[in-house]
């Protein structure tokens, strides 16, 4: 019984993690579209430059 609870909890945590990751990628891609950026590498470079400025 406890083993099933542990597996269920692990699955819930994984789903939450995946939702957060999906939201992060969605926001990242929307920003890329707004800035007319064509690839993830270019977006990563821009984000790294902005992080250095902060």
C-alpha positions in Angstrom: 0.0 0.0 0.0 2.8 2.5 0.9 4.7 1.5 -2.2 1.7 2.5 -4.4 1.4 5.9 -2.5 5.1 6.5 -3.1 4.8 5.7 -6.8 1.7 8.0 -7.1 3.6 10.8 -5.3 6.6 10.4 -7.6 4.3 10.5 -10.6 2.6 13.7 -9.4 5.9 15.3 -8.8 7.0 14.4 -12.3 3.8 15.8 -13.8 4.3 19.1 -12.0 7.9 19.3 -13.1 6.8 18.6 -16.7 4.1 21.3 -16.5 6.7 23.8 -15.3 9.1 22.8 -18.1 6.3 23.1 -20.7 5.4 26.6 -19.4 9.1 27.7 -19.5 9.5 26.5 -23.1 6.2 28.1 -24.1 7.3 31.5 -22.6 10.8 31.1 -24.2 9.3 30.4 -27.7 6.8 33.2 -27.4 9.6 35.6 -26.6 11.6 34.2 -29.6 8.6 34.9 -31.9 8.2 38.4 -30.5 11.9 39.1 -31.1 12.0 37.4 -34.5 14.5 34.9 -33.3 14.8 31.8 -35.4 16.6 29.3 -33.2 17.0 28.4 -29.6 20.8 29.0 -29.6 20.3 32.6 -30.6 17.7 33.1 -27.8 20.0 31.4 -25.3 22.8 33.9 -26.3 20.5 36.8 -25.8 19.3 35.5 -22.4 22.9 35.0 -21.3 23.9 38.5 -22.3 20.9 39.9 -20.4 21.7 37.8 -17.3 25.3 39.2 -17.4 23.9 42.8 -17.4 21.8 42.2 -14.3 
